[in-house]
Amino acid sequence: MILTVAVAALSLISLFMGVFVATRNYSDRINRAFANFAFLNSIWMMTNYIGSNFKDYSFSKYFIYTDFFLGPLLTYAFWRLTSQFLIEAQPERSRFQRRFGWAFLLLVIAGAISTLSPLLVTVESLDGQIKIEYGSYYPIYSAVTALGVALAFYNLIAALRNSSGRLKAQVKTMLVGLVILAISVSTANLVIPELTDSESVNLAAGNLAYMGIFAFELATFYAIVKHRLFDLRLALTRSVGFLLTIGVVALVYSFLVLGIGSRFLFRDTNDSVTNAEIFLLLIIPTIFVALTFHRIQGFIARITKRIFYQDAYDPQTALDSLSDTLITDNDMDKIMNNSLKVVSEAIRPTHAVFVVLGEFGRIYRQVSLGSLGTGDATKLVKQEGHSKHQVIVKDERPAGHWPAELEAQDISLVLRLGESAKPSGLLFFGPKQNGRIYTKQDIDLLTIGAKNLALALENAKKYEQISRFADTLKVEIQKATADLRAANKRLKTLDVLKDDFISMASHQLRTPASSVHEAIQMLNSASLSNAERKKLTELAEASSEHLVSVVVDMLSIARIQAGHFNVEKSLNNMTELVKRALKELSVISDEKSIRINFSAPKARIDTLIDRAKINEAVTNYIENALKYSPEKTEVKVSLRVKARRLYFEVIDSGIGVPPAERKNLFTKFYRAKNARTEHPDGNGIGLFVVKTIAESHGGEAYYAPQDSGSLFGFWIPIVKSQKPAA
C-alpha cells in the first residue's frame, strides 16, 4: 500500500513539474521538450507499476501492453529533451538534429506499434496469473530503446563540452540525474537478478528503479528552472521534510497500532475482537499522532533546513537592514558602503563594485568590495551601456554572449538602478563565493532593493547639491555682509567727510566773503589815504579770487557726481600750458622763496586735451607742492614722453603722506592727518578732481613717496587727431 502511494505521488509530482514548466513558457523548445517528457513519464510510471505489481488481476495485461507501447515514445522524448540542450550549446547542429529527430521518431513509432504484434511480446492470463512471453523481435525493441538512451547521453556530453555559464550548470545537473538513473536501472535489472531468483526481491528492486527515473526528471526540472522561476531548493527542502514527517508518523502510528494490537492479535485465546477493542486500537494512536504531528513536522523542518540551507539568508531581514541604512543615512558615501555591505552579506559575491552615475553617464561616485580600480569601473560602465535590462545575469546568457570587459573583470551579475534608459547607478557583482549561480531569491532581493536604493541615491545627490548650494550661499552671504559692512563703514566715513567738507566750505566761503564785505565797507570811509585804499582793494581782490577757487572746486565735485563732467578736447602744446601755469603761480613761489625747476623735452609736445581741465590738474599739483613745501626749498616739475604716453610729475620737499593713509589718496573729501594739521583750510577735493581729469583722458593719476617729500603725477596718452564718430 505504501509503495503504491509513493509511486502515485511520484507520478503526480512528475505531472506537476511538466505542467509547471509548460505554463511558464511552452514556446521555449527546452520547456516544451521537458513537459512532453514529464507527461509521458508520469503515465509510464503508473502503467509500469500497475502492470508489474497487480499481475493477479486480468486488467493488468492492458497496462503491460501500454507500458511496452510507451517505452519507445518515452525514449524519444528523453532524447528530444537532451537534443535541445545540445542545440542551444551548438546552434549550428540544429539542422542535423532536426533531420535525425524525424528519422528516429519514425523508428520509435514503428517500435511502439510493433508491441501489438506477437513477434515482440505476448501477454496471457494462465491460472489467474499474467504471463509475459517475449518474441523474436524483442531484442530489436530493446536495442532501439538502448540506442535512444545512448544518444541522449551523447547529447549531454557534447553539450557539456561546448557550453558555459548557465547552460553548463544545467547540463551538469542533468548528467548527475542521468548517472543516478543509470545506476538505479542497471542495479534493478542487471545486478539484482544475478544475485537472487526471488521474484519478490526482483519486483521490489524494479520498483525502486522508479526513484532513479524520478531523480533524473527532478534534476532536469532543476536545471530548466535555473533557480529563477521559483526557489527549487525550498521546494526540495519542504518535500523532503514532508516525506520524512509522513514516514516518521507512519512508523510511530504502525508501532503504536502493533503495540496495542499485540494484546489482541497475538494472544493465545480464540476469543474474537470486539468493536470497542478495535476502536480503542485505532483511536489511541490517532490521538497521539494528532497531538504530535505538528511538533514532529517542525523538528524535521528545522533539520532539513539546516542541511539544505547552510548558506541561506532571510530576504526580508536583508531588505529591512537595507531600509534601515537608507533611512538613517543622508551621506552618499555611507549609503553606498553600507548598502553594498548589506547586499554582499546576503548574496555573498567574491567582489562587487557600486557606481553612481552623474550627467552624461559619467562616474559620479564609486565604492568597491575587492580590488577593482577607478579605471576598471569606467570600462565596466562603458561596456554595460549597451543593455537596457534592469538585471543582467551571466548564467542566463548564451555562451559567448557575455560582454568582453565584464568577462575580463569576472563580473557575473549587473544591476541597474533607476530608469532603464538613463540609470542613476550600477552594481557589478562577481561570482558567488560558494560557486553556485545567482538564484531567484538573489534576483528578487536585488530587484526590490534597487527601487529604494535608487530613490535614496537620488535624494542623497539632491542633499549634496543643496548642501553645496547652502555652503556657497553662506559664503556669498558672508561676503555680501562683509561688503555691506565695508560699504557702511565707507558711508560713515563719507558722512564724516561730508560734514567736514560742509564745515570747511562754509568756513572757507565765509572768511573771504567777510573780507570782501569788510573791505568794501571800509572803502566808503572818507578818512582813508590812497595807500590804505589800494591795500583794501588788493585784499578784496585776493579774497574774491579765493572765493571763486572754492566755488570752482565745489562745482567740479557737483558736475562729477551728476555725471556731467564733459571733456572737450583740442590740440594743445603741453609745454606752453605748464609754463603758463608756473607763471601764474610764481607769486606763491616768490613769497616762500621756493625755486621751481622745470624740465621738458626740447621737441614740441602737442596732444588732444581739454585745456581747461588739464590746466586745472597741473595747477592743482603745483599749487599743493608750493603750499606744503617749506620756504627756501625746491620743487621739481617735469614733462616727459614714454611709450606714446605723456607724463606730468611734481616732486616737492613737503610733509609727505603717512604710509597708512596713502591708500586713501585721490578719494573725495579725504585729507591726510598731517595735511589737516599743516593747512586746516583745505577741502580734500583737488586730488580727486585730478584723478577724474586724468581718467577722463584715458590716463591715470599716481603717487610715489620720496626720501623727503612726495611725488604726484599723472599720465595721459598722446593723441594727435580726433577719431571720427561712428
HUZIQUI-V265978 format. One record per pair of residues at least 12 apart in sequence whose ideal C-beta (glycine too) atoms are under 7 Angstrom apart, sorted by sequence separation. I is the first residue (numbers start at 1). GAP is how many residues later the second one is. If there is no record, write none. Layout:
i,gap
I,GAP
I,GAP
//
This chain:
i,gap
51,12
159,12
160,12
340,12
354,12
414,12
415,12
661,12
702,12
21,13
22,13
50,13
51,13
121,13
122,13
192,13
264,13
325,13
326,13
353,13
354,13
523,13
637,13
671,13
701,13
21,14
83,14
121,14
325,14
340,14
363,14
414,14
522,14
582,14
658,14
670,14
700,14
120,15
156,15
160,15
353,15
363,15
622,15
635,15
636,15
657,15
658,15
669,15
699,15
700,15
18,16
47,16
51,16
119,16
352,16
413,16
582,16
658,16
669,16
699,16
18,17
118,17
119,17
120,17
121,17
188,17
264,17
322,17
325,17
352,17
395,17
411,17
412,17
519,17
635,17
699,17
83,18
119,18
120,18
156,18
187,18
188,18
336,18
351,18
352,18
363,18
394,18
411,18
412,18
698,18
699,18
47,19
48,19
156,19
351,19
353,19
394,19
411,19
412,19
634,19
655,19
697,19
698,19
18,20
47,20
188,20
261,20
322,20
336,20
361,20
383,20
393,20
410,20
519,20
520,20
578,20
633,20
668,20
694,20
17,21
18,21
80,21
120,21
188,21
260,21
321,21
322,21
351,21
392,21
410,21
519,21
666,21
667,21
156,22
355,22
383,22
392,22
665,22
666,22
694,22
15,23
44,23
47,23
114,23
383,23
629,23
630,23
655,23
14,24
15,24
18,24
184,24
185,24
257,24
260,24
318,24
332,24
353,24
361,24
391,24
515,24
516,24
628,24
629,24
690,24
79,25
153,25
184,25
344,25
380,25
413,25
515,25
575,25
625,25
629,25
666,25
44,26
355,26
379,26
380,26
390,26
412,26
628,26
14,27
15,27
43,27
114,27
184,27
185,27
340,27
353,27
516,27
625,27
628,27
14,28
76,28
184,28
256,28
257,28
318,28
515,28
516,28
622,28
76,29
183,29
256,29
336,29
340,29
380,29
425,29
575,29
621,29
625,29
40,30
44,30
111,30
337,30
384,30
390,30
424,30
575,30
618,30
11,31
14,31
181,31
336,31
380,31
415,31
512,31
573,31
574,31
76,32
180,32
181,32
253,32
256,32
388,32
425,32
512,32
573,32
594,32
40,33
41,33
75,33
111,33
313,33
332,33
376,33
388,33
417,33
424,33
573,33
574,33
11,34
40,34
181,34
424,34
512,34
513,34
572,34
577,34
581,34
585,34
592,34
605,34
10,35
11,35
73,35
180,35
181,35
415,35
512,35
571,35
572,35
588,35
594,35
666,35
72,36
108,36
180,36
253,36
417,36
418,36
605,36
40,37
107,37
252,37
311,37
372,37
417,37
571,37
572,37
577,37
581,37
585,37
589,37
594,37
597,37
7,38
8,38
177,38
178,38
509,38
570,38
577,38
581,38
585,38
588,38
593,38
601,38
665,38
7,39
72,39
73,39
177,39
569,39
572,39
592,39
593,39
594,39
595,39
596,39
597,39
598,39
599,39
600,39
601,39
607,39
37,40
72,40
249,40
417,40
569,40
578,40
582,40
594,40
597,40
601,40
36,41
37,41
177,41
509,41
569,41
570,41
577,41
581,41
585,41
594,41
596,41
605,41
662,41
7,42
177,42
384,42
395,42
508,42
568,42
69,43
176,43
177,43
395,43
567,43
37,44
249,44
174,45
381,45
393,45
505,45
69,46
173,46
174,46
567,46
657,46
33,47
34,47
68,47
249,47
33,48
248,48
380,48
657,48
173,49
174,49
505,49
656,49
65,50
173,50
628,50
33,51
245,51
245,52
248,52
391,52
627,52
68,53
170,53
656,53
657,53
30,54
656,54
29,55
30,55
245,55
391,55
582,55
651,55
653,55
654,55
170,56
244,56
391,56
653,56
654,56
390,57
652,57
65,58
651,58
652,58
64,59
241,59
578,59
166,60
241,60
390,60
651,60
578,61
61,62
624,62
649,62
650,62
241,63
650,63
61,64
240,64
575,64
649,64
574,65
648,65
64,66
357,66
620,66
647,66
648,66
58,67
237,67
357,67
64,68
237,68
356,68
357,68
647,68
61,69
79,69
86,69
356,69
357,69
620,69
621,69
646,69
60,70
75,70
78,70
82,70
85,70
89,70
355,70
620,70
645,70
646,70
78,71
85,71
237,71
355,71
56,72
72,72
76,72
79,72
83,72
86,72
90,72
236,72
237,72
574,72
645,72
646,72
56,73
72,73
75,73
79,73
82,73
86,73
89,73
354,73
616,73
617,73
644,73
645,73
55,74
71,74
75,74
78,74
82,74
85,74
89,74
644,74
55,75
233,75
352,75
353,75
352,76
617,76
352,77
616,77
617,77
641,77
89,78
352,78
88,79
351,79
614,79
349,80
350,80
613,80
349,81
350,81
349,82
349,83
350,83
348,84
85,85
347,85
348,85
85,86
348,86
609,88
347,91
621,91
347,95
617,97
347,98
346,99
356,101
343,106
609,107
607,111
608,111
607,112
339,114
606,114
608,114
335,121
335,122
311,123
332,125
335,125
315,126
319,126
326,126
318,127
322,127
326,127
565,127
332,128
557,128
315,129
319,129
323,129
331,129
332,129
556,129
567,129
315,130
319,130
322,130
326,130
330,130
553,130
567,130
565,131
332,132
553,132
560,132
330,133
556,133
81,139
53,150
52,151
569,153
52,154
49,158
45,165
45,168
501,168
500,169
498,171
41,172
497,172
497,173
508,173
508,175
41,176
505,178
38,179
504,179
501,182
501,183
34,186
34,187
497,187
34,190
31,193
30,194
10,200
14,200
17,200
21,200
7,203
14,203
21,203
3,204
10,204
17,204
24,205
231,208
231,209
227,210
230,210
231,210
229,211
227,212
228,212
227,213
228,215
169,226
165,229
166,229
165,230
166,230
165,232
167,232
165,234
164,235
163,236
169,268
166,271
88,310
89,310
//
